[in-house]
Amino acid sequence: MTGPARILVVDDAATVRLYHRKLFGDAGWETDEAINGVEALEKVAAANAGRPFDLFVVDVNMPKLDGYGFVRELRRLAPDLQAPVMMVSTEAQLHDARAAQDAGANCYLVKPARPAELVLSAALLLADAPAATRAAASHISSGAKR
């Protein structure tokens, strides 16, 4: 990876996109946004000419093309366009996480995800050890309990 990681946040809620942009920006990563799966696929295709995305952070429930549909379509694209997918949704049932996995997602978090948990999961998927260490330390110092 040359330069900071590039993350595409796919969510129809502007507040969620802004929240993720802030957290990921603070971690040192670049973010772009899409409001649904259709726009996300367009951005993936456009990024192919330049620098592809390193991670996708995707909501489940969106108009036009939901998160599951986006991930299934993404996984059909060329290998050089592939990157890990973290699905983040209010859907909290086990079958939702299984559906995400079946579609091709690498990780499933339930909203609202704690900031350190979100950044730590992203750092692990990006193989960004320094960011993972910082996020884990933040997670521990915030008193997060499992």
N, CA and C atoms as an extended XYZ file, in Angstrom:
438
Properties=species:S:1:pos:R:3:atomname:S:1:resname:S:1:resid:I:1 pbc="F F F"
N         0.850       -1.170        0.000 N   MET     1
C         0.000        0.000        0.000 CA  MET     1
C         0.901        1.240        0.000 C   MET     1
N         0.653        2.117       -0.956 N   THR     2
C         1.391        3.368       -1.039 CA  THR     2
C         0.533        4.485       -0.479 C   THR     2
N         1.053        5.201        0.503 N   GLY     3
C         0.273        6.270        1.121 CA  GLY     3
C        -0.733        5.713        2.102 C   GLY     3
N        -1.576        6.606        2.636 N   PRO     4
C        -2.571        6.143        3.609 CA  PRO     4
C        -3.619        5.242        2.962 C   PRO     4
N        -4.166        4.356        3.760 N   ALA     5
C        -5.215        3.452        3.268 CA  ALA     5
C        -6.409        4.274        2.792 C   ALA     5
N        -7.083        3.751        1.764 N   ARG     6
C        -8.286        4.384        1.225 CA  ARG     6
C        -9.486        3.540        1.605 C   ARG     6
N       -10.461        4.174        2.257 N   ILE     7
C       -11.659        3.480        2.726 CA  ILE     7
C       -12.876        4.096        2.060 C   ILE     7
N       -13.758        3.243        1.543 N   LEU     8
C       -15.032        3.707        1.004 CA  LEU     8
C       -16.115        3.377        2.016 C   LEU     8
N       -16.766        4.415        2.543 N   VAL     9
C       -17.868        4.266        3.483 CA  VAL     9
C       -19.165        4.315        2.687 C   VAL     9
N       -19.953        3.246        2.778 N   VAL    10
C       -21.193        3.135        2.009 CA  VAL    10
C       -22.357        3.088        2.995 C   VAL    10
N       -23.087        4.192        3.085 N   ASP    11
C       -24.201        4.291        4.032 CA  ASP    11
C       -25.128        5.394        3.559 C   ASP    11
N       -26.427        5.174        3.656 N   ASP    12
C       -27.379        6.198        3.215 CA  ASP    12
C       -27.567        7.310        4.239 C   ASP    12
N       -27.071        7.147        5.450 N   ALA    13
C       -27.213        8.162        6.491 CA  ALA    13
C       -25.983        9.078        6.510 C   ALA    13
N       -26.212       10.370        6.247 N   ALA    14
C       -25.118       11.340        6.213 CA  ALA    14
C       -24.383       11.414        7.546 C   ALA    14
N       -25.107       11.304        8.659 N   THR    15
C       -24.462       11.388        9.970 CA  THR    15
C       -23.506       10.216       10.204 C   THR    15
N       -23.883        9.039        9.731 N   VAL    16
C       -23.007        7.867        9.871 CA  VAL    16
C       -21.762        8.042        9.011 C   VAL    16
N       -21.940        8.516        7.789 N   ARG    17
C       -20.782        8.739        6.914 CA  ARG    17
C       -19.826        9.757        7.537 C   ARG    17
N       -20.372       10.829        8.095 N   LEU    18
C       -19.556       11.861        8.735 CA  LEU    18
C       -18.813       11.291        9.938 C   LEU    18
N       -19.493       10.487       10.750 N   TYR    19
C       -18.898        9.846       11.931 CA  TYR    19
C       -17.737        8.937       11.522 C   TYR    19
N       -17.964        8.102       10.518 N   HIS    20
C       -16.908        7.196       10.067 CA  HIS    20
C       -15.749        7.976        9.456 C   HIS    20
N       -16.063        9.014        8.683 N   ARG    21
C       -15.004        9.828        8.065 CA  ARG    21
C       -14.108       10.427        9.155 C   ARG    21
N       -14.708       10.927       10.224 N   LYS    22
C       -13.945       11.525       11.321 CA  LYS    22
C       -13.055       10.479       12.001 C   LYS    22
N       -13.630        9.336       12.360 N   LEU    23
C       -12.855        8.296       13.036 CA  LEU    23
C       -11.705        7.785       12.170 C   LEU    23
N       -11.999        7.508       10.909 N   PHE    24
C       -10.965        6.964       10.026 CA  PHE    24
C        -9.925        8.024        9.670 C   PHE    24
N       -10.357        9.273        9.532 N   GLY    25
C        -9.412       10.364        9.285 CA  GLY    25
C        -8.461       10.544       10.457 C   GLY    25
N        -9.002       10.472       11.676 N   ASP    26
C        -8.167       10.582       12.877 CA  ASP    26
C        -7.156        9.440       12.964 C   ASP    26
N        -7.500        8.293       12.378 N   ALA    27
C        -6.587        7.143       12.373 CA  ALA    27
C        -5.530        7.268       11.273 C   ALA    27
N        -5.671        8.290       10.420 N   GLY    28
C        -4.678        8.520        9.374 CA  GLY    28
C        -5.042        7.969        8.007 C   GLY    28
N        -6.297        7.576        7.828 N   TRP    29
C        -6.716        7.000        6.557 CA  TRP    29
C        -7.545        7.996        5.755 C   TRP    29
N        -7.552        7.811        4.442 N   GLU    30
C        -8.386        8.617        3.548 CA  GLU    30
C        -9.735        7.942        3.402 C   GLU    30
N       -10.804        8.738        3.334 N   THR    31
C       -12.129        8.153        3.131 CA  THR    31
C       -12.829        8.813        1.967 C   THR    31
N       -13.665        8.033        1.324 N   ASP    32
C       -14.603        8.514        0.321 CA  ASP    32
C       -15.948        7.958        0.760 C   ASP    32
N       -17.021        8.481        0.176 N   GLU    33
C       -18.358        8.092        0.609 CA  GLU    33
C       -19.238        7.741       -0.584 C   GLU    33
N       -20.200        6.859       -0.325 N   ALA    34
C       -21.253        6.535       -1.279 CA  ALA    34
C       -22.546        6.375       -0.492 C   ALA    34
N       -23.670        6.768       -1.108 N   ILE    35
C       -24.944        6.736       -0.378 CA  ILE    35
C       -25.720        5.441       -0.567 C   ILE    35
N       -25.253        4.578       -1.473 N   ASN    36
C       -25.887        3.273       -1.666 CA  ASN    36
C       -24.939        2.379       -2.448 C   ASN    36
N       -25.346        1.134       -2.636 N   GLY    37
C       -24.490        0.178       -3.322 CA  GLY    37
C       -24.230        0.511       -4.777 C   GLY    37
N       -25.200        1.128       -5.458 N   VAL    38
C       -25.013        1.499       -6.866 CA  VAL    38
C       -23.910        2.546       -6.987 C   VAL    38
N       -24.001        3.599       -6.165 N   GLU    39
C       -22.968        4.641       -6.201 CA  GLU    39
C       -21.611        4.062       -5.800 C   GLU    39
N       -21.612        3.151       -4.850 N   ALA    40
C       -20.359        2.530       -4.416 CA  ALA    40
C       -19.701        1.758       -5.556 C   ALA    40
N       -20.488        0.991       -6.299 N   LEU    41
C       -19.925        0.248       -7.438 CA  LEU    41
C       -19.363        1.200       -8.494 C   LEU    41
N       -20.030        2.337       -8.687 N   GLU    42
C       -19.518        3.343       -9.631 CA  GLU    42
C       -18.170        3.877       -9.143 C   GLU    42
N       -18.043        4.122       -7.854 N   LYS    43
C       -16.788        4.640       -7.304 CA  LYS    43
C       -15.687        3.583       -7.372 C   LYS    43
N       -16.042        2.328       -7.173 N   VAL    44
C       -15.061        1.244       -7.289 CA  VAL    44
C       -14.525        1.197       -8.721 C   VAL    44
N       -15.431        1.286       -9.697 N   ALA    45
C       -15.017        1.254      -11.106 CA  ALA    45
C       -14.142        2.465      -11.441 C   ALA    45
N       -14.501        3.631      -10.939 N   ALA    46
C       -13.730        4.842      -11.210 CA  ALA    46
C       -12.361        4.791      -10.532 C   ALA    46
N       -12.282        4.180       -9.374 N   ALA    47
C       -11.018        4.097       -8.637 CA  ALA    47
C       -10.031        3.173       -9.317 C   ALA    47
N       -10.518        2.261      -10.136 N   ASN    48
C        -9.651        1.321      -10.823 CA  ASN    48
C        -8.638        2.049      -11.696 C   ASN    48
N        -9.042        3.194      -12.261 N   ALA    49
C        -8.130        3.960      -13.104 CA  ALA    49
C        -7.012        4.590      -12.276 C   ALA    49
N        -7.284        4.838      -11.013 N   GLY    50
C        -6.279        5.434      -10.132 CA  GLY    50
C        -5.811        4.438       -9.103 C   GLY    50
N        -6.143        4.710       -7.876 N   ARG    51
C        -5.751        3.845       -6.764 CA  ARG    51
C        -6.994        3.198       -6.174 C   ARG    51
N        -7.102        1.875       -6.176 N   PRO    52
C        -8.305        1.215       -5.656 CA  PRO    52
C        -8.434        1.380       -4.136 C   PRO    52
N        -9.616        1.070       -3.645 N   PHE    53
C        -9.879        1.149       -2.216 CA  PHE    53
C        -9.225       -0.024       -1.493 C   PHE    53
N        -8.844        0.226       -0.245 N   ASP    54
C        -8.204       -0.789        0.589 CA  ASP    54
C        -9.181       -1.454        1.547 C   ASP    54
N       -10.352       -0.808        1.770 N   LEU    55
C       -11.357       -1.330        2.686 CA  LEU    55
C       -12.699       -0.702        2.338 C   LEU    55
N       -13.752       -1.500        2.500 N   PHE    56
C       -15.124       -1.012        2.333 CA  PHE    56
C       -15.839       -1.162        3.669 C   PHE    56
N       -16.494       -0.093        4.117 N   VAL    57
C       -17.296       -0.116        5.336 CA  VAL    57
C       -18.726        0.125        4.885 C   VAL    57
N       -19.574       -0.902        5.033 N   VAL    58
C       -20.859       -0.933        4.335 CA  VAL    58
C       -22.026       -1.166        5.285 C   VAL    58
N       -23.066       -0.340        5.127 N   ASP    59
C       -24.339       -0.522        5.827 CA  ASP    59
C       -25.117       -1.628        5.114 C   ASP    59
N       -26.082       -2.216        5.773 N   VAL    60
C       -26.921       -3.241        5.148 CA  VAL    60
C       -28.112       -2.608        4.443 C   VAL    60
N       -28.885       -1.830        5.181 N   ASN    61
C       -30.145       -1.303        4.654 CA  ASN    61
C       -29.950        0.036        3.953 C   ASN    61
N       -30.012        0.015        2.612 N   MET    62
C       -29.873        1.219        1.799 CA  MET    62
C       -30.786        1.096        0.589 C   MET    62
N       -31.216        2.233        0.030 N   PRO    63
C       -32.039        2.181       -1.176 CA  PRO    63
C       -31.203        1.791       -2.407 C   PRO    63
N       -31.879        1.428       -3.466 N   LYS    64
C       -31.312        1.067       -4.774 CA  LYS    64
C       -30.564       -0.260       -4.754 C   LYS    64
N       -29.518       -0.379       -3.935 N   LEU    65
C       -28.773       -1.634       -3.807 CA  LEU    65
C       -28.280       -1.716       -2.371 C   LEU    65
N       -28.772       -2.713       -1.636 N   ASP    66
C       -28.395       -2.823       -0.223 CA  ASP    66
C       -26.964       -3.338       -0.072 C   ASP    66
N       -26.510       -3.397        1.179 N   GLY    67
C       -25.143       -3.804        1.455 CA  GLY    67
C       -24.813       -5.209        0.995 C   GLY    67
N       -25.736       -6.132        1.202 N   TYR    68
C       -25.489       -7.510        0.750 CA  TYR    68
C       -25.320       -7.558       -0.762 C   TYR    68
N       -26.185       -6.859       -1.475 N   GLY    69
C       -26.102       -6.816       -2.938 CA  GLY    69
C       -24.811       -6.183       -3.410 C   GLY    69
N       -24.405       -5.103       -2.741 N   PHE    70
C       -23.141       -4.461       -3.102 CA  PHE    70
C       -21.978       -5.432       -2.945 C   PHE    70
N       -21.918       -6.127       -1.811 N   VAL    71
C       -20.793       -7.037       -1.557 CA  VAL    71
C       -20.795       -8.181       -2.578 C   VAL    71
N       -21.971       -8.733       -2.872 N   ARG    72
C       -22.032       -9.800       -3.881 CA  ARG    72
C       -21.517       -9.309       -5.235 C   ARG    72
N       -21.930       -8.107       -5.638 N   GLU    73
C       -21.462       -7.540       -6.919 CA  GLU    73
C       -19.966       -7.238       -6.875 C   GLU    73
N       -19.493       -6.698       -5.765 N   LEU    74
C       -18.072       -6.408       -5.610 CA  LEU    74
C       -17.249       -7.675       -5.777 C   LEU    74
N       -17.691       -8.754       -5.163 N   ARG    75
C       -16.936      -10.008       -5.210 CA  ARG    75
C       -16.914      -10.629       -6.608 C   ARG    75
N       -17.766      -10.153       -7.512 N   ARG    76
C       -17.751      -10.633       -8.899 CA  ARG    76
C       -16.766       -9.851       -9.771 C   ARG    76
N       -16.230       -8.752       -9.258 N   LEU    77
C       -15.331       -7.898      -10.031 CA  LEU    77
C       -13.919       -8.469      -10.058 C   LEU    77
N       -13.056       -7.813      -10.826 N   ALA    78
C       -11.671       -8.250      -11.001 CA  ALA    78
C       -10.929       -8.311       -9.665 C   ALA    78
N        -9.959       -9.205       -9.559 N   PRO    79
C        -9.206       -9.362       -8.314 CA  PRO    79
C        -8.534       -8.072       -7.830 C   PRO    79
N        -8.089       -7.214       -8.741 N   ASP    80
C        -7.400       -5.999       -8.313 CA  ASP    80
C        -8.343       -4.967       -7.698 C   ASP    80
N        -9.656       -5.193       -7.774 N   LEU    81
C       -10.634       -4.294       -7.162 CA  LEU    81
C       -11.110       -4.805       -5.799 C   LEU    81
N       -10.658       -5.987       -5.421 N   GLN    82
C       -11.103       -6.597       -4.170 CA  GLN    82
C       -10.382       -5.982       -2.975 C   GLN    82
N       -11.100       -5.880       -1.889 N   ALA    83
C       -10.553       -5.414       -0.610 CA  ALA    83
C       -11.464       -5.963        0.476 C   ALA    83
N       -10.998       -5.990        1.705 N   PRO    84
C       -11.859       -6.451        2.790 CA  PRO    84
C       -13.110       -5.588        2.921 C   PRO    84
N       -14.189       -6.238        3.401 N   VAL    85
C       -15.456       -5.539        3.626 CA  VAL    85
C       -15.856       -5.704        5.082 C   VAL    85
N       -16.109       -4.553        5.729 N   MET    86
C       -16.646       -4.537        7.082 CA  MET    86
C       -18.083       -4.048        6.972 C   MET    86
N       -19.035       -4.890        7.348 N   MET    87
C       -20.426       -4.455        7.359 CA  MET    87
C       -20.751       -3.953        8.757 C   MET    87
N       -21.418       -2.790        8.804 N   VAL    88
C       -21.796       -2.165       10.063 CA  VAL    88
C       -23.279       -1.841        9.951 C   VAL    88
N       -24.105       -2.486       10.779 N   SER    89
C       -25.549       -2.361       10.627 CA  SER    89
C       -26.273       -2.385       11.964 C   SER    89
N       -27.479       -1.875       11.955 N   THR    90
C       -28.336       -1.963       13.144 CA  THR    90
C       -28.938       -3.358       13.272 C   THR    90
N       -28.871       -4.145       12.213 N   GLU    91
C       -29.400       -5.517       12.237 CA  GLU    91
C       -28.503       -6.356       13.135 C   GLU    91
N       -29.055       -6.859       14.231 N   ALA    92
C       -28.226       -7.481       15.266 CA  ALA    92
C       -28.438       -8.983       15.437 C   ALA    92
N       -29.175       -9.606       14.543 N   GLN    93
C       -29.430      -11.043       14.675 CA  GLN    93
C       -28.293      -11.854       14.049 C   GLN    93
N       -28.108      -13.057       14.531 N   LEU    94
C       -27.058      -13.927       14.012 CA  LEU    94
C       -27.233      -14.166       12.512 C   LEU    94
N       -28.480      -14.294       12.052 N   HIS    95
C       -28.691      -14.556       10.620 CA  HIS    95
C       -28.241      -13.371        9.763 C   HIS    95
N       -28.226      -12.143       10.317 N   ASP    96
C       -27.736      -10.979        9.582 CA  ASP    96
C       -26.230      -11.084        9.367 C   ASP    96
N       -25.506      -11.463       10.404 N   ALA    97
C       -24.059      -11.637       10.284 CA  ALA    97
C       -23.736      -12.778        9.327 C   ALA    97
N       -24.529      -13.840        9.369 N   ARG    98
C       -24.313      -14.963        8.438 CA  ARG    98
C       -24.578      -14.534        7.002 C   ARG    98
N       -25.623      -13.736        6.787 N   ALA    99
C       -25.928      -13.248        5.434 CA  ALA    99
C       -24.790      -12.377        4.910 C   ALA    99
N       -24.198      -11.575        5.787 N   ALA   100
C       -23.058      -10.742        5.394 CA  ALA   100
C       -21.871      -11.625        4.997 C   ALA   100
N       -21.612      -12.633        5.802 N   GLN   101
C       -20.516      -13.558        5.499 CA  GLN   101
C       -20.784      -14.289        4.182 C   GLN   101
N       -22.013      -14.753        3.988 N   ASP   102
C       -22.371      -15.454        2.750 CA  ASP   102
C       -22.207      -14.559        1.523 C   ASP   102
N       -22.447      -13.259        1.694 N   ALA   103
C       -22.304      -12.316        0.585 CA  ALA   103
C       -20.836      -12.043        0.267 C   ALA   103
N       -19.955      -12.262        1.248 N   GLY   104
C       -18.529      -12.052        1.019 CA  GLY   104
C       -17.881      -11.044        1.949 C   GLY   104
N       -18.602      -10.616        2.996 N   ALA   105
C       -18.026       -9.674        3.960 CA  ALA   105
C       -17.012      -10.371        4.850 C   ALA   105
N       -16.047       -9.617        5.332 N   ASN   106
C       -15.003      -10.153        6.191 CA  ASN   106
C       -15.271       -9.940        7.674 C   ASN   106
N       -16.166       -8.996        7.991 N   CYS   107
C       -16.379       -8.590        9.375 CA  CYS   107
C       -17.787       -8.019        9.481 C   CYS   107
N       -18.423       -8.177       10.642 N   TYR   108
C       -19.771       -7.643       10.852 CA  TYR   108
C       -19.839       -7.016       12.238 C   TYR   108
N       -20.142       -5.722       12.291 N   LEU   109
C       -20.310       -5.014       13.556 CA  LEU   109
C       -21.729       -4.469       13.639 C   LEU   109
N       -22.243       -4.397       14.858 N   VAL   110
C       -23.585       -3.872       15.075 CA  VAL   110
C       -23.481       -2.408       15.512 C   VAL   110
N       -24.303       -1.559       14.863 N   LYS   111
C       -24.369       -0.137       15.232 CA  LYS   111
C       -25.144        0.007       16.532 C   LYS   111
N       -24.797        0.960       17.338 N   PRO   112
C       -23.640        1.837       17.158 CA  PRO   112
C       -22.371        1.153       17.658 C   PRO   112
N       -21.400        1.036       16.796 N   ALA   113
C       -20.124        0.424       17.179 CA  ALA   113
C       -19.309        1.439       17.967 C   ALA   113
N       -18.637        0.980       18.991 N   ARG   114
C       -17.754        1.862       19.757 CA  ARG   114
C       -16.642        2.356       18.831 C   ARG   114
N       -16.221        3.606       18.990 N   PRO   115
C       -15.177        4.142       18.102 CA  PRO   115
C       -13.918        3.277       18.061 C   PRO   115
N       -13.413        2.870       19.212 N   ALA   116
C       -12.188        2.074       19.232 CA  ALA   116
C       -12.398        0.714       18.569 C   ALA   116
N       -13.575        0.121       18.752 N   GLU   117
C       -13.878       -1.168       18.127 CA  GLU   117
C       -13.931       -1.031       16.605 C   GLU   117
N       -14.541        0.041       16.134 N   LEU   118
C       -14.632        0.291       14.697 CA  LEU   118
C       -13.252        0.500       14.092 C   LEU   118
N       -12.445        1.335       14.726 N   VAL   119
C       -11.102        1.617       14.211 CA  VAL   119
C       -10.205        0.383       14.328 C   VAL   119
N       -10.304       -0.338       15.433 N   LEU   120
C        -9.500       -1.551       15.602 CA  LEU   120
C        -9.852       -2.579       14.529 C   LEU   120
N       -11.130       -2.797       14.279 N   SER   121
C       -11.545       -3.748       13.242 CA  SER   121
C       -11.017       -3.323       11.877 C   SER   121
N       -11.116       -2.031       11.569 N   ALA   122
C       -10.602       -1.526       10.291 CA  ALA   122
C        -9.091       -1.729       10.215 C   ALA   122
N        -8.385       -1.404       11.294 N   ALA   123
C        -6.929       -1.544       11.299 CA  ALA   123
C        -6.508       -2.992       11.092 C   ALA   123
N        -7.224       -3.915       11.717 N   LEU   124
C        -6.895       -5.328       11.539 CA  LEU   124
C        -7.139       -5.773       10.099 C   LEU   124
N        -8.255       -5.335        9.510 N   LEU   125
C        -8.541       -5.702        8.124 CA  LEU   125
C        -7.549       -5.065        7.153 C   LEU   125
N        -7.035       -3.900        7.512 N   LEU   126
C        -6.047       -3.210        6.670 CA  LEU   126
C        -4.620       -3.686        6.947 C   LEU   126
N        -4.445       -4.515        7.964 N   ALA   127
C        -3.117       -4.955        8.403 CA  ALA   127
C        -2.249       -3.754        8.755 C   ALA   127
N        -2.866       -2.758        9.412 N   ASP   128
C        -2.187       -1.544        9.848 CA  ASP   128
C        -1.868       -1.716       11.336 C   ASP   128
N        -0.712       -2.308       11.629 N   ALA   129
C        -0.345       -2.635       13.008 CA  ALA   129
C        -0.270       -1.412       13.918 C   ALA   129
N         0.335       -0.297       13.494 N   PRO   130
C         0.374        0.863       14.396 CA  PRO   130
C        -1.031        1.375       14.759 C   PRO   130
N        -1.925        1.453       13.781 N   ALA   131
C        -3.292        1.911       14.059 CA  ALA   131
C        -4.024        0.907       14.944 C   ALA   131
N        -3.792       -0.376       14.731 N   ALA   132
C        -4.427       -1.403       15.562 CA  ALA   132
C        -3.957       -1.286       17.009 C   ALA   132
N        -2.677       -1.050       17.204 N   THR   133
C        -2.130       -0.902       18.550 CA  THR   133
C        -2.734        0.310       19.247 C   THR   133
N        -2.812        1.439       18.530 N   ARG   134
C        -3.405        2.645       19.120 CA  ARG   134
C        -4.875        2.422       19.469 C   ARG   134
N        -5.622        1.799       18.560 N   ALA   135
C        -7.047        1.559       18.794 CA  ALA   135
C        -7.260        0.592       19.952 C   ALA   135
N        -6.437       -0.444       20.029 N   ALA   136
C        -6.559       -1.406       21.127 CA  ALA   136
C        -6.264       -0.730       22.462 C   ALA   136
N        -5.247        0.116       22.495 N   ALA   137
C        -4.916        0.831       23.725 CA  ALA   137
C        -6.060        1.758       24.123 C   ALA   137
N        -6.661        2.405       23.161 N   SER   138
C        -7.792        3.291       23.416 CA  SER   138
C        -8.993        2.490       23.926 C   SER   138
N        -9.197        1.329       23.336 N   HIS   139
C       -10.302        0.446       23.730 CA  HIS   139
C       -10.130        0.000       25.176 C   HIS   139
N        -8.912       -0.361       25.529 N   ILE   140
C        -8.629       -0.820       26.893 CA  ILE   140
C        -8.738        0.329       27.886 C   ILE   140
N        -8.175        1.484       27.539 N   SER   141
C        -8.191        2.612       28.476 CA  SER   141
C        -9.578        3.209       28.663 C   SER   141
N       -10.485        2.968       27.693 N   SER   142
C       -11.850        3.495       27.834 CA  SER   142
C       -12.681        2.621       28.770 C   SER   142
N       -12.086        1.520       29.224 N   GLY   143
C       -12.786        0.647       30.155 CA  GLY   143
C       -13.779       -0.278       29.475 C   GLY   143
N       -13.604       -0.505       28.182 N   ALA   144
C       -14.518       -1.387       27.450 CA  ALA   144
C       -14.421       -2.789       28.036 C   ALA   144
N       -15.583       -3.383       28.245 N   LYS   145
C       -15.622       -4.723       28.819 CA  LYS   145
C       -16.382       -5.637       27.882 C   LYS   145
N       -15.970       -6.868       27.835 N   ARG   146
C       -16.639       -7.882       27.005 CA  ARG   146
C       -17.348       -8.845       27.901 C   ARG   146
